Amino acid sequence: MSTVGILGGGQLARMLVLAGAPLGVRFEVFDPSPEACAGQIAPLQVGDFPDLPALAEFAAKVDVATFDFENVPAASAQALAGRVPVFPGPDALAVAQDRLSEKSLFRELGIPVPDFAAVDDRAGLDAALARIGTPCILKTRRLGYDGKGQFRIKSPADADAAWDALGAQAGTVGLIVEAFVPFQRELSVVAVRGRGGEFRAWPLTENWHVDGVLSASLAPAAVAASMQRVAQGYARALAERLQYVGVFALELFVRDGELLANEMAPRVHNSGHWTIEGAEASQFENHVRAVLGLPLGEVAMRGHACMLNWLGEMPDAAAFLAVPGGHWHDYGKSARAGRKVGHATLRADTVDGLAVVLRQAGRALRRETQVAPVLARLQDPLPSGEEPG
């Protein structure tokens, strides 16, 4: 029986453990917090990521290691890789940790991206604004997620405020300016590559965010077949170039029928949570399979699915569970404003059936606002500018 070590003990690690248990896989989790929610269902070693002796102790207990958190220090990933196989590899992790390296790789592979420029100092910010124009977004190159480490610049007059907010980080995590994209939709492709190069991708997912945090996901996204092929082609190109092993997500904007890459997440992803009930093999099961070198599971959908994210505190489980096709996921976390504490997935065999249960769930939980954009998409599958094909 193999033991998989997971660096990071949040909800993603928790769901990896739940997916791997039926395969007979054991797990060890490493996290700085004794309250890490994955520690409720798997052995937890509490330690800091830069603590190399603690990592060596952890490595001695596992056969292979992976991550549920992409901001593990690169030096820690390299140190661990010197003792046990680590997937995805530290090199792939390093690229995805740095927005400048990531977007440069996208461009090199022919994957369209919004214009961008590195910013090293205040003069560099002015130069970037002069070249890219406004509106645009100043971001930290590292350590930003769920809308953190970002400042939207609406006009050149906002440059001072942007620098006051993020400039101090220019010499530590680095900064980048990205052109603002007036997109019509946000999509993601969640894919998996095995140790032998086997590649699979789940159907495209459409996502809705509130304040930079995922609120709802719909799968399969109503897109032209050509767009599905293009998105999966981009994901495959990334996986091959990085010799990636495991699950990752490529986040995409749709602008006037064109796909633009936003960022890559080198791990199982919030927008793929629907795969637990909505696909033959979930992203979590396939990640475990991939890192252990097992054959990958099928990624075909089981009908149609919508995932709803719960932030801050859990809604009423009993009210939701009365809705047909409803699946509840409580992460075992204490309530806290903005914290991801759980999610739910609704599944149905048809689009109309999904719309019915989604309305029921919205009313039962008083979440009509959260489900409204998904219902609107189910009623109007292809926005203007996108053609079936």
N, C-alpha and C positions, 0 to 999 in steps of 0.2 A: 504494500500500500504506500503510495507516494504522499509526501507532505509538501504543501505549497506554502511558502512564506509570503505575506502581504505587508508591504511597507505602507502604512496608513490604515487606520482602523475605523473609518467612517462608514456611511451607509453602503457605499460601493463595495467595500470589503465584506460587509455583512451579507450582501446579496451574492457575492462570489462564494462565500462559505455555504450559503443555502443551496446554491446551484451545484456545487461540487460534492456535497454530502451523498447524494444518490449514486454518484460515480465511485464511491468508496474512497474519496480523497480526504486526507486530513489537512488541517490548516494551523498555522501559527501567524499571529498578527503582531506587528511592531508599531507603536504609536507613542508620542510624547504624553498623551493624556490617559490617566487611569480610568476616565469616564468614556473612552472611545466605545461607540455602540457595538462594534463588531466583537468587542470583548465579552459581550453577553452570551455569545454562542460559540466562541473559539478561544483557545488559550491566548492571552495577551501579555506581551513583554513591554513594559513601559520603559522608554528610553528616548533620548534626543537623537535625531537623525545624524548629526555630526559626530556622535559618540562612537568612534570606530571599534573600541573593545566591546561595546554593547552589540554592535552590528555583527562582530565576529561570533559572539555567543549565539546570536539569533541564527546566523548562517549554519552553525553546527547542528541546528535542529531541523533543517529543511533540505529538500532535494532540489528545489527550484524556487526562485523568488520573482515577485511581480509587484505592481504598485496599484494603489487606488487613488494616488495623489501625485500629480505631475510636478509639484514644486519641491520634491525631495532634492537636497543639494547634489549636484553632479558628482562631487568628490565621494559622497556616501554611496551613490549608485556604483561608481567605479570600484570602490573598496569592496562592496558586496559581490560584485561580478568577479573579483579575484578569488572568491571562495566557493561560489555556487553559480550555476547558470542563472542569468537574469533576463527576463523578457517582459516588455520590450527592452532591447539593449540600451545601455547608457547613451550611446551616440544618438539614437532616435529620440530618446528623452531630452537630450541637450538641445536638439534642433527645435523641438516643440516648446521648450521652456522659454525660448527667446523669439519674440515676435519679429525681429528683424531677420534672423536666420531663417525662420519659418517662411516669411513672405518672400525672401530671396530665393528659397528653394521652390516655392510655388511658381515664381516667375521663370526660373530655370527650366522647370518641367513643362512650361507652356500652359500653366493653369492661370486663368485671368484673375487679377487681384486689383483692388482699388490702389490708386497711386499712394506711395509712402516715402518717407525720408527719415533717416536717423537724426536725432537731435542730441548733441553733446553739451551745448551751452546755450545761453540766452540768445546769442547772435545766430546760432544754428536754428533756433525756433523761428526767428524772423525770416531767415533764408528759406526755411521749409514752407512758411505761410506764403511767401512771395511766389514760390514755385507751384505749390499745390493749390493755393487759394483757400477760401472759406466758403461754406462751413467745413470744418474738419475736426478731428479728434486727436488730442494729445494723450498718449498712453505710456504707461511704464512698459519696458520691453519684457520684464520678468515679473512674476508673482501676482499678476492681475487675473481675476476671474470673477464671473457673476457681476460684471459692471464695475468692479473695484479697480482703482488705479487708472482712472480715465477722467478727462475733462473735455467737454465739448466746446469748441471755439466757434462761435457764430459769426464773428467778424474780427478783423485785426485788432479792434479795440479790446478784445478779450485776452490778448496775448499776455499782458501783465498778470491778470488773475490766474491764468493757466499756469504760468511759471511759478507764481506764489504757491499754487496748490501742489505742483509735482516737481518743480525744478530742483528741489533738494535731492531728489532721487536720480538725477542725471549721472552722478558719479558713482552710484552703487548698482542699481538694477538697470540703468539706461532708460532712454526715452525714444519714442517714435511718434511721428505725425502720420496719420492716415486720412486720406480723403473721405469725406462723408458720402455715403452711398444712399441715394433716394430709392431704396428698394421697394418692391411690391410684396415680396414674400421672403421668409426665412426658412431654409431647408437644411437638413443634415443627412449625410449618408454615413451609416454605421457599418463598418466592415471588419473582417477578421482575416488574418493570414497565419497559416500554420508554420511549424518549424521546417517542413519540407517544401514550403512555397505555395501550398494550396490556398486559394483566395476565394472568399465569398462575401457578398454584401446583401444586407437586408433591403427591402424596398425603401425608397426615399421617404423621409418623415418631414412634415411641415410643423413648424414650431412658432409659438407666440410667447413673447417675453413681456414682463412688467418690471420696470425699473432695473433692467439688465439681468433679471433672473427668470428662468424658464417657468412659464405658467401652465402651458398645455402643449401636447404633441398629438398629431393625427397621422395615422399610417393605414394604408399607403397614401402618400401625398398624391393628390390629383394633378399629375403632370403628364406632359407628352412623353411617349416612350423614348423619344430621342433624348430628352433631358435626363431621364433615368440612365440611359446608356452613357451619356457624357459624364454625369456625376460619378458613376461607378468606375469609369475609365480614369478619372482624376484620382480616385481613391486607390485604384490598383497601381497607378504610376508612383504614388507616394509610398505605398507599401513595398514595392519592388526596389525603389531607390534606397530606402532606409533599411532594407532587409528586415522589415518589421515582423515581429511575432506577437500575436495577441489581437485584441479588439481595439479599434480607435474610431473616432468620429471626425468627419470633415464638415465644418459648418459653412454654409453657402448662402449668399444673397441672390435673389432673382431680380434683375433690373432689366426691364424691357425685353424679357424673354432670354436674357443671357445670364449664365451662372458666374458669380464672382466668389472666390474663396475668401472666407473671413479668417478662420483659424482651425487648427487641428488639435484635438484633445487626445493625448496618447494613453488612453485608458477606456474602460467601459464608461458610458456616457448617459447623462440624464435623459437625453432625447431617445435613448434606446430602451428605456425601462418597460415600454409596452411589449417588448419581445418576450417577456416572461410568460405572459398568457397569450400573446398574439402571434407567436411564431413557433415553428416546429422545434427549434432549438434557440434558447435565449442568448443574448449577448454575453451573459454571465457564464452559462454553460460552455459556450464556444471559446470564451477566453481561457477557462480552465483547461479545456481540451487542447487548445493551441499551445499553451506554455508547457504542457506535459508531453507534447508530441503525439497526441491522440488524433484519430481522424475527426474532422470537423463535422458538426451536425448540420442538418438541412436548415435553411433560412427562409423557407417558404412561409407565407402568412397563413394564419387561420382566420379568414374573414377580414374584418375591419376593426381597428382599435383606436382608442383615445386615452392618453395618459393625462391626469390632472395632478399637478404638484401641490403639496401642502406646505405652506410656509408659516413659521411662527408658532402655531399650535394645531393640533389635529382636529378636524371636524368630527361630527357625530358618526361614529362607525356604524351604529345600528341603523340609522336612517339610510346610509349609503348601501349597506348590505341587503336591504330590501329591494334594491334595483336589480333586475335580471342582468346577468353578464358582468356584474361588478366584482372587482378583485381589490382587496385592501392590503396596504403595506405600511405598517407602523415601524419606524426605524428605532424605536426605543430611546428616543432623545427627550430631554426636558424641553419645555416650551421656552422660546426666546424669539424676540422680534427678528424677522427676516431669516430665521434658521430653517433649513430644509429638514422637516420632521417626518415626512412620509409622502406617499403618493397613492393614487388609485388608478386602476385601468378598467375601462369599459370595453367589452368586446361583443361584436355581433356579426352575423353572417352576411349582412347586406348594409349598404350605406343608409337606407331608410331605417333599418332596424337600429343602427348605431345612433341616428338622430333621435329616435324615440327614447332610448335609454339615457342619452345624454341630457335631454330635456328633463327627464324624471330625476336624474341625479342633481341637476342644477336647482330644481325646485326643492328637493328633499334637503339639500345642504344650504339653501339660500346662496347659491353660487352662480346665479344666472349670468352675472357679468363675466365670470371666468369662462363659462362654456359658450357665451354668445359668439365670439369670433370663429369658433370651431363649427358651430351650427351654420353660421353664414357661409363658410367654405363648403360644407356639405350641400348647401342649396345652390351655390354658384361655384362649381369645381374649378373652372379654368378662367382666371382673370383675363382682362383684355391684354393683348400683346403676347399671349401664349396660345399656341395652336396645337391641337391634338395631332399625334403622328407617331 
